[in-house]
């Protein structure tokens, strides 16, 4: 009887030892390991993806040429868009359609006159200061490529002279016009001769002629204060 009891007890002990607690612990351990492995794999995969993506972006960015933005240059002002007409008291300025935009008369600051004419004709070819002995005054003289000469005294615009046909008055008077044309357009033109030769005068506008004949042509136009040796 004792032997049966002992055998039964031993059987029960072996059965208990083989029961689930120890196995459950292994399964639990296995479950924990699987979760940990899963989380580690996900984190590693996420970091690798981020690193790969970052590297690809950097490579793509560095390989693609940077876009160059070119600012359009400002369009230069066309000289022909501004017209200048000689006047007995200065200059008249016109736009392309013939509309008058401004007048620069004697007494205007020479710097203003110089800039306006430079905008129209380009840089002057000569800028000088000379003593006008007949008047005992110092004249500022500026010459442009088209033959226009502007005089100033003490920083003020006082006169202009023209010996080429590139500019004329609004009435069409210019170097090259004939005496008969002058008389036809202005019957009050005065024609005379002095130490400078044949001359004409229309109000404050004056000039020189090639002769006293009807077919004489204008060789010089001027207005305002001129340093003239007579």
C-alpha positions as CSV (number, residue, x, y, z in Angstrom):
1,X,0.0,0.0,0.0
2,X,2.8,2.3,0.8
3,X,4.4,1.6,-2.5
4,X,1.3,2.5,-4.3
5,X,1.0,5.7,-2.3
6,X,4.6,6.6,-3.0
7,X,4.2,5.9,-6.7
8,X,1.1,8.0,-6.9
9,X,2.8,10.9,-5.1
10,X,5.8,10.7,-7.5
11,X,3.5,10.7,-10.4
12,X,1.7,13.8,-9.1
13,X,5.0,15.6,-8.6
14,X,6.1,14.8,-12.1
15,X,2.8,15.9,-13.5
16,X,3.0,19.2,-11.6
17,X,6.6,19.8,-12.7
18,X,5.5,19.3,-16.3
19,X,2.6,21.6,-15.9
20,X,2.0,25.0,-17.5
21,X,3.6,27.6,-15.2
22,X,7.1,26.9,-16.4
23,X,5.9,26.6,-20.0
24,X,3.8,29.7,-19.6
25,X,6.8,31.6,-18.4
26,X,8.7,30.5,-21.5
27,X,5.8,31.5,-23.8
28,X,5.5,34.8,-21.9
29,X,9.2,35.3,-22.3
30,X,8.9,34.4,-25.9
31,X,6.0,36.9,-26.3
32,X,8.0,39.6,-24.7
33,X,11.0,38.8,-26.9
34,X,8.8,38.9,-30.0
35,X,7.3,42.3,-29.0
36,X,10.7,43.7,-28.2
37,X,12.1,42.4,-31.5
38,X,9.1,43.9,-33.4
39,X,9.6,47.3,-31.8
40,X,13.3,47.3,-32.4
41,X,12.8,46.2,-36.0
42,X,10.3,49.0,-36.5
43,X,12.5,51.6,-35.0
44,X,15.5,50.5,-36.9
45,X,13.5,50.3,-40.2
46,X,12.1,53.8,-39.6
47,X,15.6,55.3,-38.8
48,X,17.0,53.6,-41.9
49,X,14.2,54.9,-44.1
50,X,14.7,58.4,-42.7
51,X,18.4,58.2,-43.2
52,X,18.0,56.8,-46.8
53,X,15.4,59.5,-47.6
54,X,17.5,62.2,-46.2
55,X,20.6,61.0,-48.2
56,X,18.6,60.7,-51.4
57,X,17.1,64.2,-50.9
58,X,20.6,65.6,-50.3
59,X,22.0,63.8,-53.3
60,X,19.1,65.0,-55.5
61,X,19.4,68.5,-54.2
62,X,23.1,68.6,-54.8
63,X,23.0,67.1,-58.2
64,X,20.3,69.4,-59.5
65,X,21.7,72.8,-60.7
66,X,20.5,75.8,-58.7
67,X,18.0,77.9,-60.6
68,X,19.6,81.2,-61.7
69,X,17.3,84.2,-61.7
70,X,18.2,86.8,-64.2
71,X,16.8,90.2,-63.6
72,X,15.8,92.0,-66.8
73,X,18.0,95.0,-67.5
74,X,16.3,98.3,-67.6
75,X,15.6,99.4,-71.2
76,X,17.9,102.3,-72.3
77,X,16.2,105.6,-73.1
78,X,16.1,106.1,-76.9
79,X,17.6,109.4,-77.8
80,X,15.2,109.8,-80.7
81,X,12.2,109.6,-78.3
82,X,13.0,113.2,-77.2
83,X,13.1,116.0,-79.7
84,X,14.7,119.4,-79.0
85,X,13.8,122.6,-80.9
86,X,15.8,125.8,-80.7
87,X,14.0,128.9,-79.4
88,X,14.8,132.5,-79.1
89,X,14.8,132.2,-75.3
90,X,16.2,128.7,-74.8
91,X,15.0,125.2,-75.8
92,X,11.7,123.4,-76.3
93,X,11.5,119.6,-75.6
94,X,9.1,117.3,-77.3
95,X,8.2,113.6,-77.1
96,X,7.9,111.3,-80.2
97,X,4.3,112.4,-81.0
98,X,5.3,116.1,-81.1
99,X,3.8,117.0,-77.8
100,X,5.8,119.6,-75.9
101,X,7.0,118.3,-72.5
102,X,9.1,121.2,-71.1
103,X,10.9,124.4,-71.8
104,X,14.3,125.4,-70.6
105,X,14.8,129.2,-70.8
106,X,17.7,131.5,-70.2
107,X,18.4,131.8,-66.5
108,X,17.9,128.0,-65.9
109,X,20.6,126.3,-63.8
110,X,23.3,125.1,-66.3
111,X,23.4,121.7,-64.6
112,X,19.8,121.1,-65.4
113,X,20.3,122.2,-69.0
114,X,23.3,120.0,-69.4
115,X,21.6,116.9,-68.1
116,X,18.5,117.5,-70.3
117,X,20.6,117.9,-73.4
118,X,22.8,115.0,-72.5
119,X,19.7,112.8,-72.2
120,X,18.7,113.8,-75.7
121,X,22.0,113.9,-77.5
122,X,24.5,111.9,-75.5
123,X,27.6,113.1,-73.6
124,X,29.0,116.4,-74.7
125,X,32.3,116.4,-76.6
126,X,33.7,119.5,-74.9
127,X,33.3,121.3,-71.7
128,X,35.4,124.4,-71.1
129,X,35.5,127.7,-69.3
130,X,36.8,130.8,-71.1
131,X,37.2,134.5,-70.4
132,X,35.1,136.6,-72.8
133,X,37.3,139.6,-73.1
134,X,34.7,141.9,-74.8
135,X,32.4,141.4,-71.8
136,X,35.0,140.8,-69.1
137,X,33.1,137.7,-68.0
138,X,34.0,134.0,-67.7
139,X,31.8,131.8,-70.0
140,X,31.1,128.1,-69.4
141,X,30.8,126.5,-72.9
142,X,29.5,123.0,-73.5
143,X,29.5,121.5,-77.0
144,X,27.6,118.4,-78.1
145,X,28.3,116.0,-81.1
146,X,25.5,117.5,-83.2
147,X,27.2,120.9,-83.2
148,X,25.1,122.6,-80.5
149,X,27.0,125.0,-78.2
150,X,25.5,126.2,-74.9
151,X,26.9,129.1,-72.9
152,X,26.5,129.8,-69.2
153,X,27.7,132.5,-66.8
154,X,28.0,132.0,-63.1
155,X,26.1,128.7,-63.4
156,X,23.2,130.0,-65.4
157,X,22.2,129.2,-68.9
158,X,22.5,132.4,-71.0
159,X,22.7,131.5,-74.7
160,X,23.2,128.9,-77.4
161,X,24.8,128.7,-80.8
162,X,24.4,126.3,-83.8
163,X,26.5,125.8,-86.9
164,X,25.1,122.6,-88.2
165,X,21.7,121.6,-89.7
166,X,20.9,119.0,-87.1
167,X,18.6,121.3,-85.0
168,X,16.1,124.0,-85.9
169,X,13.3,126.1,-84.5
170,X,9.7,125.0,-84.4
171,X,9.1,127.2,-87.4
172,X,11.7,125.3,-89.4
173,X,14.5,127.8,-89.3
174,X,17.9,126.0,-89.2
175,X,21.4,126.1,-90.6
176,X,20.9,125.6,-94.4
177,X,17.6,127.6,-94.7
178,X,17.7,130.2,-97.4
179,X,17.2,133.9,-97.0
180,X,14.1,133.8,-99.2
181,X,12.6,131.1,-96.9
182,X,13.2,133.3,-93.9
183,X,11.6,136.3,-95.5
184,X,8.6,134.2,-96.7
185,X,7.9,132.8,-93.2
186,X,8.7,136.0,-91.4
187,X,8.5,139.2,-93.4
188,X,9.9,141.2,-90.4
189,X,13.3,139.6,-90.7
190,X,16.1,142.1,-90.5
191,X,19.0,141.6,-92.9
192,X,22.2,143.7,-92.4
193,X,25.9,143.5,-92.7
194,X,28.5,144.2,-90.0
195,X,32.1,143.2,-89.1
196,X,31.0,139.6,-89.0
197,X,29.6,139.7,-92.5
198,X,25.9,139.3,-93.7
199,X,23.6,138.9,-90.7
200,X,19.9,138.5,-90.0
201,X,17.7,138.9,-86.9
202,X,14.2,137.7,-86.1
203,X,13.3,139.0,-82.6
204,X,15.9,137.5,-80.2
205,X,17.0,135.0,-82.8
206,X,19.9,135.9,-85.0
207,X,22.4,134.3,-87.3
208,X,24.9,134.6,-90.2
209,X,24.2,134.4,-93.9
210,X,26.5,133.2,-96.7
211,X,25.7,136.5,-98.7
212,X,23.2,139.2,-99.0
213,X,21.6,137.7,-102.1
214,X,18.1,136.1,-102.1
215,X,19.6,132.6,-102.4
216,X,21.9,133.1,-99.4
217,X,21.8,130.4,-96.8
218,X,22.0,130.5,-93.0
219,X,25.4,129.5,-91.8
220,X,25.0,130.1,-88.1
221,X,22.0,130.4,-85.6
222,X,22.2,131.8,-82.1
223,X,20.2,133.3,-79.3
224,X,20.9,134.9,-76.0
225,X,24.2,136.2,-74.7
226,X,27.1,135.4,-77.1
227,X,30.7,136.2,-76.7
228,X,31.2,137.8,-80.0
229,X,34.2,139.9,-81.2
230,X,32.9,142.6,-83.5
